[in-house]
């Protein structure tokens, strides 16, 4: 037996869920509220059941556009990216 439910929201409906629900999100130390939404427009084809960011093949630095196939490499790059307003200085190698 499963507790899974299939929801088919109509335009204007809202769905609230607990943070422990598996979705494309991350953990926070404090209370966190987010709004997930979809905006549809006439024209472009809609591909159901596709969520951006779940199975990315290439990751991009939001500061400079550098790309890599390893998420860990992009995370490291972002810390020291010269266009990151909170850029850290790389430690000197001895």
N, CA, C and O atoms as a GROMACS GRO file, in nm:
protein
  376
    1UNK      N    1   0.084  -0.118   0.000
    1UNK     CA    2   0.000   0.000   0.000
    1UNK      C    3   0.089   0.125   0.000
    1UNK      O    4   0.192   0.128   0.068
    2UNK      N    5   0.051   0.224  -0.075
    2UNK     CA    6   0.130   0.347  -0.085
    2UNK      C    7   0.046   0.467  -0.044
    2UNK      O    8  -0.077   0.468  -0.058
    3UNK      N    9   0.114   0.568   0.007
    3UNK     CA   10   0.046   0.693   0.042
    3UNK      C   11   0.057   0.794  -0.072
    3UNK      O   12   0.012   0.908  -0.059
    4UNK      N   13   0.117   0.753  -0.182
    4UNK     CA   14   0.137   0.844  -0.295
    4UNK      C   15   0.003   0.892  -0.349
    4UNK      O   16  -0.094   0.816  -0.357
    5UNK      N   17   0.000   1.018  -0.386
    5UNK     CA   18  -0.121   1.075  -0.445
    5UNK      C   19  -0.083   1.146  -0.573
    5UNK      O   20   0.019   1.213  -0.580
    6UNK      N   21  -0.165   1.130  -0.674
    6UNK     CA   22  -0.145   1.202  -0.799
    6UNK      C   23  -0.235   1.325  -0.795
    6UNK      O   24  -0.356   1.314  -0.778
    7UNK      N   25  -0.173   1.440  -0.810
    7UNK     CA   26  -0.247   1.565  -0.809
    7UNK      C   27  -0.255   1.621  -0.950
    7UNK      O   28  -0.158   1.617  -1.025
    8UNK      N   29  -0.369   1.671  -0.985
    8UNK     CA   30  -0.386   1.737  -1.113
    8UNK      C   31  -0.441   1.877  -1.087
    8UNK      O   32  -0.560   1.902  -1.102
    9UNK      N   33  -0.350   1.970  -1.047
    9UNK     CA   34  -0.398   2.105  -1.016
    9UNK      C   35  -0.451   2.176  -1.139
    9UNK      O   36  -0.400   2.161  -1.250
   10UNK      N   37  -0.554   2.254  -1.116
   10UNK     CA   38  -0.612   2.337  -1.221
   10UNK      C   39  -0.551   2.476  -1.213
   10UNK      O   40  -0.493   2.510  -1.110
   11UNK      N   41  -0.563   2.557  -1.316
   11UNK     CA   42  -0.512   2.694  -1.308
   11UNK      C   43  -0.567   2.766  -1.185
   11UNK      O   44  -0.687   2.765  -1.160
   12UNK      N   45  -0.476   2.826  -1.109
   12UNK     CA   46  -0.515   2.898  -0.989
   12UNK      C   47  -0.507   2.816  -0.862
   12UNK      O   48  -0.513   2.873  -0.753
   13UNK      N   49  -0.493   2.684  -0.872
   13UNK     CA   50  -0.482   2.599  -0.753
   13UNK      C   51  -0.344   2.617  -0.689
   13UNK      O   52  -0.248   2.656  -0.755
   14UNK      N   53  -0.337   2.590  -0.560
   14UNK     CA   54  -0.210   2.593  -0.487
   14UNK      C   55  -0.192   2.459  -0.416
   14UNK      O   56  -0.289   2.400  -0.369
   15UNK      N   57  -0.069   2.413  -0.407
   15UNK     CA   58  -0.037   2.288  -0.338
   15UNK      C   59   0.070   2.319  -0.234
   15UNK      O   60   0.176   2.372  -0.268
   16UNK      N   61   0.043   2.287  -0.109
   16UNK     CA   62   0.141   2.304  -0.002
   16UNK      C   63   0.194   2.167   0.035
   16UNK      O   64   0.119   2.070   0.042
   17UNK      N   65   0.326   2.159   0.059
   17UNK     CA   66   0.384   2.032   0.101
   17UNK      C   67   0.495   2.056   0.201
   17UNK      O   68   0.557   2.162   0.202
   18UNK      N   69   0.520   1.956   0.284
   18UNK     CA   70   0.626   1.966   0.384
   18UNK      C   71   0.762   1.957   0.317
   18UNK      O   72   0.775   1.901   0.208
   19UNK      N   73   0.862   2.012   0.382
   19UNK     CA   74   0.997   2.013   0.327
   19UNK      C   75   1.056   1.874   0.314
   19UNK      O   76   1.151   1.854   0.238
   20UNK      N   77   1.001   1.775   0.385
   20UNK     CA   78   1.054   1.639   0.377
   20UNK      C   79   1.007   1.566   0.252
   20UNK      O   80   1.055   1.456   0.222
   21UNK      N   81   0.914   1.625   0.178
   21UNK     CA   82   0.870   1.565   0.052
   21UNK      C   83   0.984   1.569  -0.048
   21UNK      O   84   1.047   1.673  -0.065
   22UNK      N   85   1.012   1.458  -0.113
   22UNK     CA   86   1.120   1.454  -0.211
   22UNK      C   87   1.084   1.542  -0.329
   22UNK      O   88   0.980   1.523  -0.394
   23UNK      N   89   1.170   1.638  -0.356
   23UNK     CA   90   1.152   1.728  -0.469
   23UNK      C   91   1.288   1.788  -0.500
   23UNK      O   92   1.385   1.761  -0.429
   24UNK      N   93   1.297   1.868  -0.602
   24UNK     CA   94   1.425   1.927  -0.644
   24UNK      C   95   1.454   2.049  -0.557
   24UNK      O   96   1.440   2.162  -0.602
   25UNK      N   97   1.494   2.025  -0.433
   25UNK     CA   98   1.522   2.133  -0.340
   25UNK      C   99   1.645   2.101  -0.258
   25UNK      O  100   1.715   2.004  -0.285
   26UNK      N  101   1.671   2.182  -0.158
   26UNK     CA  102   1.786   2.161  -0.072
   26UNK      C  103   1.745   2.186   0.072
   26UNK      O  104   1.638   2.240   0.098
   27UNK      N  105   1.831   2.148   0.167
   27UNK     CA  106   1.799   2.165   0.308
   27UNK      C  107   1.840   2.303   0.358
   27UNK      O  108   1.929   2.367   0.301
   28UNK      N  109   1.775   2.347   0.463
   28UNK     CA  110   1.806   2.475   0.528
   28UNK      C  111   1.813   2.452   0.678
   28UNK      O  112   1.742   2.366   0.731
   29UNK      N  113   1.898   2.529   0.746
   29UNK     CA  114   1.909   2.518   0.891
   29UNK      C  115   1.791   2.584   0.962
   29UNK      O  116   1.752   2.541   1.070
   30UNK      N  117   1.735   2.689   0.903
   30UNK     CA  118   1.623   2.762   0.961
   30UNK      C  119   1.498   2.736   0.879
   30UNK      O  120   1.502   2.672   0.774
   31UNK      N  121   1.384   2.786   0.930
   31UNK     CA  122   1.261   2.775   0.852
   31UNK      C  123   1.280   2.839   0.715
   31UNK      O  124   1.343   2.944   0.703
   32UNK      N  125   1.227   2.776   0.615
   32UNK     CA  126   1.243   2.826   0.479
   32UNK      C  127   1.111   2.808   0.406
   32UNK      O  128   1.050   2.701   0.412
   33UNK      N  129   1.069   2.911   0.338
   33UNK     CA  130   0.946   2.905   0.260
   33UNK      C  131   0.980   2.936   0.115
   33UNK      O  132   1.048   3.034   0.086
   34UNK      N  133   0.931   2.853   0.025
   34UNK     CA  134   0.956   2.875  -0.117
   34UNK      C  135   0.825   2.861  -0.193
   34UNK      O  136   0.733   2.792  -0.150
   35UNK      N  137   0.820   2.927  -0.304
   35UNK     CA  138   0.703   2.920  -0.390
   35UNK      C  139   0.746   2.853  -0.520
   35UNK      O  140   0.833   2.904  -0.591
   36UNK      N  141   0.685   2.740  -0.552
   36UNK     CA  142   0.710   2.673  -0.679
   36UNK      C  143   0.593   2.708  -0.770
   36UNK      O  144   0.478   2.702  -0.728
   37UNK      N  145   0.623   2.743  -0.891
   37UNK     CA  146   0.513   2.777  -0.979
   37UNK      C  147   0.546   2.750  -1.125
   37UNK      O  148   0.662   2.735  -1.162
   38UNK      N  149   0.444   2.744  -1.203
   38UNK     CA  150   0.458   2.726  -1.347
   38UNK      C  151   0.379   2.835  -1.416
   38UNK      O  152   0.264   2.863  -1.380
   39UNK      N  153   0.438   2.896  -1.513
   39UNK     CA  154   0.369   2.995  -1.595
   39UNK      C  155   0.360   2.936  -1.735
   39UNK      O  156   0.462   2.900  -1.794
   40UNK      N  157   0.243   2.927  -1.786
   40UNK     CA  158   0.227   2.874  -1.922
   40UNK      C  159   0.184   2.986  -2.015
   40UNK      O  160   0.107   3.074  -1.979
   41UNK      N  161   0.235   2.979  -2.135
   41UNK     CA  162   0.199   3.077  -2.238
   41UNK      C  163   0.162   3.002  -2.364
   41UNK      O  164   0.204   2.888  -2.385
   42UNK      N  165   0.083   3.065  -2.447
   42UNK     CA  166   0.046   3.002  -2.573
   42UNK      C  167   0.167   2.998  -2.666
   42UNK      O  168   0.248   3.090  -2.668
   43UNK      N  169   0.179   2.894  -2.742
   43UNK     CA  170   0.286   2.886  -2.842
   43UNK      C  171   0.381   2.770  -2.819
   43UNK      O  172   0.371   2.669  -2.889
   44UNK      N  173   0.475   2.782  -2.723
   44UNK     CA  174   0.574   2.676  -2.708
   44UNK      C  175   0.509   2.545  -2.665
   44UNK      O  176   0.411   2.544  -2.590
   45UNK      N  177   0.565   2.435  -2.712
   45UNK     CA  178   0.515   2.304  -2.674
   45UNK      C  179   0.553   2.277  -2.529
   45UNK      O  180   0.662   2.312  -2.486
   46UNK      N  181   0.465   2.215  -2.454
   46UNK     CA  182   0.488   2.181  -2.314
   46UNK      C  183   0.522   2.034  -2.305
   46UNK      O  184   0.450   1.950  -2.359
   47UNK      N  185   0.632   2.003  -2.236
   47UNK     CA  186   0.671   1.864  -2.218
   47UNK      C  187   0.642   1.826  -2.074
   47UNK      O  188   0.715   1.867  -1.984
   48UNK      N  189   0.536   1.748  -2.049
   48UNK     CA  190   0.498   1.716  -1.912
   48UNK      C  191   0.604   1.632  -1.841
   48UNK      O  192   0.684   1.562  -1.904
   49UNK      N  193   0.603   1.640  -1.708
   49UNK     CA  194   0.692   1.561  -1.622
   49UNK      C  195   0.839   1.591  -1.641
   49UNK      O  196   0.922   1.504  -1.615
   50UNK      N  197   0.874   1.710  -1.686
   50UNK     CA  198   1.014   1.749  -1.699
   50UNK      C  199   1.040   1.859  -1.598
   50UNK      O  200   0.973   1.963  -1.598
   51UNK      N  201   1.138   1.837  -1.511
   51UNK     CA  202   1.175   1.936  -1.410
   51UNK      C  203   1.319   1.976  -1.435
   51UNK      O  204   1.409   1.893  -1.429
   52UNK      N  205   1.341   2.103  -1.463
   52UNK     CA  206   1.477   2.151  -1.488
   52UNK      C  207   1.558   2.141  -1.360
   52UNK      O  208   1.506   2.168  -1.251
   53UNK      N  209   1.684   2.104  -1.373
   53UNK     CA  210   1.774   2.100  -1.259
   53UNK      C  211   1.784   1.964  -1.192
   53UNK      O  212   1.869   1.948  -1.104
   54UNK      N  213   1.704   1.868  -1.230
   54UNK     CA  214   1.708   1.739  -1.164
   54UNK      C  215   1.820   1.651  -1.219
   54UNK      O  216   1.897   1.595  -1.141
   55UNK      N  217   1.831   1.639  -1.347
   55UNK     CA  218   1.934   1.554  -1.409
   55UNK      C  219   2.016   1.633  -1.509
   55UNK      O  220   2.027   1.594  -1.626
   56UNK      N  221   2.073   1.743  -1.464
   56UNK     CA  222   2.150   1.826  -1.555
   56UNK      C  223   2.275   1.752  -1.603
   56UNK      O  224   2.336   1.678  -1.527
   57UNK      N  225   2.311   1.771  -1.729
   57UNK     CA  226   2.432   1.711  -1.786
   57UNK      C  227   2.549   1.808  -1.777
   57UNK      O  228   2.665   1.766  -1.770
   58UNK      N  229   2.519   1.938  -1.776
   58UNK     CA  230   2.622   2.041  -1.768
   58UNK      C  231   2.577   2.143  -1.664
   58UNK      O  232   2.461   2.184  -1.663
   59UNK      N  233   2.669   2.185  -1.579
   59UNK     CA  234   2.639   2.283  -1.475
   59UNK      C  235   2.708   2.414  -1.511
   59UNK      O  236   2.819   2.413  -1.564
   60UNK      N  237   2.644   2.525  -1.483
   60UNK     CA  238   2.692   2.657  -1.525
   60UNK      C  239   2.711   2.748  -1.405
   60UNK      O  240   2.626   2.752  -1.315
   61UNK      N  241   2.821   2.823  -1.404
   61UNK     CA  242   2.846   2.925  -1.301
   61UNK      C  243   2.754   3.043  -1.331
   61UNK      O  244   2.755   3.096  -1.442
   62UNK      N  245   2.676   3.085  -1.233
   62UNK     CA  246   2.582   3.195  -1.256
   62UNK      C  247   2.650   3.330  -1.264
   62UNK      O  248   2.588   3.428  -1.304
   63UNK      N  249   2.778   3.336  -1.229
   63UNK     CA  250   2.850   3.463  -1.232
   63UNK      C  251   2.920   3.488  -1.366
   63UNK      O  252   2.918   3.601  -1.416
   64UNK      N  253   2.981   3.384  -1.424
   64UNK     CA  254   3.061   3.407  -1.545
   64UNK      C  255   3.022   3.319  -1.663
   64UNK      O  256   3.068   3.342  -1.774
   65UNK      N  257   2.937   3.217  -1.640
   65UNK     CA  258   2.896   3.130  -1.749
   65UNK      C  259   2.985   3.009  -1.771
   65UNK      O  260   2.957   2.928  -1.860
   66UNK      N  261   3.092   2.994  -1.691
   66UNK     CA  262   3.179   2.876  -1.702
   66UNK      C  263   3.095   2.750  -1.683
   66UNK      O  264   3.006   2.747  -1.598
   67UNK      N  265   3.124   2.646  -1.762
   67UNK     CA  266   3.048   2.522  -1.753
   67UNK      C  267   3.138   2.403  -1.727
   67UNK      O  268   3.254   2.401  -1.768
   68UNK      N  269   3.083   2.303  -1.658
   68UNK     CA  270   3.154   2.178  -1.630
   68UNK      C  271   3.051   2.069  -1.614
   68UNK      O  272   2.935   2.096  -1.582
   69UNK      N  273   3.092   1.945  -1.636
   69UNK     CA  274   2.999   1.833  -1.621
   69UNK      C  275   2.992   1.783  -1.477
   69UNK      O  276   2.905   1.703  -1.444
   70UNK      N  277   3.082   1.828  -1.391
   70UNK     CA  278   3.084   1.786  -1.251
   70UNK      C  279   3.030   1.898  -1.162
   70UNK      O  280   3.084   2.008  -1.161
   71UNK      N  281   2.923   1.869  -1.089
   71UNK     CA  282   2.866   1.969  -1.000
   71UNK      C  283   2.967   2.014  -0.895
   71UNK      O  284   2.972   2.132  -0.861
   72UNK      N  285   3.047   1.921  -0.844
   72UNK     CA  286   3.147   1.958  -0.742
   72UNK      C  287   3.247   2.058  -0.797
   72UNK      O  288   3.291   2.148  -0.725
   73UNK      N  289   3.284   2.045  -0.924
   73UNK     CA  290   3.379   2.139  -0.985
   73UNK      C  291   3.317   2.278  -0.998
   73UNK      O  292   3.384   2.378  -0.975
   74UNK      N  293   3.189   2.284  -1.033
   74UNK     CA  294   3.121   2.413  -1.045
   74UNK      C  295   3.106   2.479  -0.909
   74UNK      O  296   3.126   2.600  -0.895
   75UNK      N  297   3.072   2.400  -0.807
   75UNK     CA  298   3.060   2.457  -0.672
   75UNK      C  299   3.192   2.519  -0.629
   75UNK      O  300   3.194   2.630  -0.575
   76UNK      N  301   3.302   2.450  -0.653
   76UNK     CA  302   3.434   2.501  -0.618
   76UNK      C  303   3.466   2.626  -0.699
   76UNK      O  304   3.518   2.724  -0.646
   77UNK      N  305   3.436   2.622  -0.828
   77UNK     CA  306   3.463   2.736  -0.916
   77UNK      C  307   3.388   2.861  -0.868
   77UNK      O  308   3.446   2.970  -0.864
   78UNK      N  309   3.260   2.845  -0.832
   78UNK     CA  310   3.178   2.959  -0.791
   78UNK      C  311   3.238   3.033  -0.671
   78UNK      O  312   3.228   3.155  -0.663
   79UNK      N  313   3.298   2.960  -0.579
   79UNK     CA  314   3.357   3.021  -0.459
   79UNK      C  315   3.466   3.120  -0.498
   79UNK      O  316   3.475   3.228  -0.441
   80UNK      N  317   3.548   3.082  -0.596
   80UNK     CA  318   3.665   3.162  -0.633
   80UNK      C  319   3.646   3.238  -0.765
   80UNK      O  320   3.741   3.299  -0.814
   81UNK      N  321   3.526   3.235  -0.823
   81UNK     CA  322   3.500   3.302  -0.951
   81UNK      C  323   3.529   3.452  -0.939
   81UNK      O  324   3.483   3.517  -0.845
   82UNK      N  325   3.604   3.505  -1.033
   82UNK     CA  326   3.642   3.647  -1.028
   82UNK      C  327   3.522   3.741  -1.041
   82UNK      O  328   3.531   3.858  -1.005
   83UNK      N  329   3.410   3.690  -1.091
   83UNK     CA  330   3.290   3.774  -1.105
   83UNK      C  331   3.191   3.756  -0.989
   83UNK      O  332   3.087   3.821  -0.986
   84UNK      N  333   3.224   3.669  -0.895
   84UNK     CA  334   3.141   3.648  -0.776
   84UNK      C  335   3.161   3.767  -0.682
   84UNK      O  336   3.274   3.793  -0.641
   85UNK      N  337   3.054   3.840  -0.647
   85UNK     CA  338   3.071   3.956  -0.559
   85UNK      C  339   3.126   3.920  -0.421
   85UNK      O  340   3.182   4.005  -0.352
   86UNK      N  341   3.111   3.794  -0.380
   86UNK     CA  342   3.165   3.748  -0.251
   86UNK      C  343   3.284   3.655  -0.272
   86UNK      O  344   3.307   3.564  -0.194
   87UNK      N  345   3.358   3.679  -0.378
   87UNK     CA  346   3.471   3.593  -0.416
   87UNK      C  347   3.569   3.577  -0.301
   87UNK      O  348   3.603   3.673  -0.232
   88UNK      N  349   3.615   3.452  -0.282
   88UNK     CA  350   3.719   3.424  -0.184
   88UNK      C  351   3.852   3.413  -0.256
   88UNK      O  352   3.858   3.387  -0.376
   89UNK      N  353   3.959   3.434  -0.182
   89UNK     CA  354   4.093   3.420  -0.238
   89UNK      C  355   4.137   3.275  -0.220
   89UNK      O  356   4.120   3.217  -0.113
   90UNK      N  357   4.194   3.219  -0.325
   90UNK     CA  358   4.242   3.080  -0.316
   90UNK      C  359   4.357   3.070  -0.217
   90UNK      O  360   4.444   3.158  -0.214
   91UNK      N  361   4.358   2.965  -0.135
   91UNK     CA  362   4.471   2.946  -0.043
   91UNK      C  363   4.599   2.918  -0.122
   91UNK      O  364   4.596   2.852  -0.226
   92UNK      N  365   4.709   2.967  -0.072
   92UNK     CA  366   4.838   2.946  -0.139
   92UNK      C  367   4.884   2.804  -0.115
   92UNK      O  368   4.876   2.752  -0.003
   93UNK      N  369   4.934   2.740  -0.221
   93UNK     CA  370   4.986   2.604  -0.211
   93UNK      C  371   5.131   2.612  -0.168
   93UNK      O  372   5.209   2.689  -0.224
   94UNK      N  373   5.168   2.533  -0.066
   94UNK     CA  374   5.306   2.536  -0.016
   94UNK      C  375   5.393   2.440  -0.092
   94UNK      O  376   5.512   2.430  -0.064
   0.00000   0.00000   0.00000
